[in-house]
Amino acid sequence: MTEWVKSQLNGAPVYTGALKADAARHDISEKTLNRALILLGCRKGKEKKTDGRWFWWLPDPLTGPVVSGSPALRPGTLELKSLAEIYAEADQARALANPIKKGT
């Protein structure tokens, strides 16, 4: 699975929707895709605009995440977060939204 993800990301950012659609065409569930992205240390970022799109890419082992390679993606136009960071933030948000009530 990780080899498939590497071949799809190919060192350049890929629109999240396109990657999910391609995975579905190959009978790869979104959960399996997310596991592979985490295992590879993939990065996820959103264009800094109101209707910005999300992208995934493989980290560059020497210089960090790749943000060049696409005219739509220039340094400073993405919010850089790993999937692990995104999941941690989501867990925190869920915990705040659904506090455990003691004694009920």
C-alpha positions, 0 to 999 in steps of 0.5 A: 500500500505504501508503495502505491501511495509513493507512486501517486504522490511522486514527490509533488503535491496531489489534490486530496480529492484526486488521491481519494478518488484514485484510491477508490478506483483501486478498491483502497478504502479511505481508512487504509489510505490514511494509514499509509499516509501516516506511515510514510510521514506524508504532509497535508496542507490547505491553500490559504484562501477561503475556498482553498483545496487540501493537498497531500505530499511526501516529505523531502528527506533532506529539506522537509516537505515539498511545496514547489513543483506546482504553480498553484503551490508556492512556499507560504501558501500552505498551512503545513501539518502532518496527518498525525497533527490533524488527527490530534487536533480533531481528537482535542476538538471532539474531547472539548465538544463532548466532555465526560460528565462525572456522576451522571 
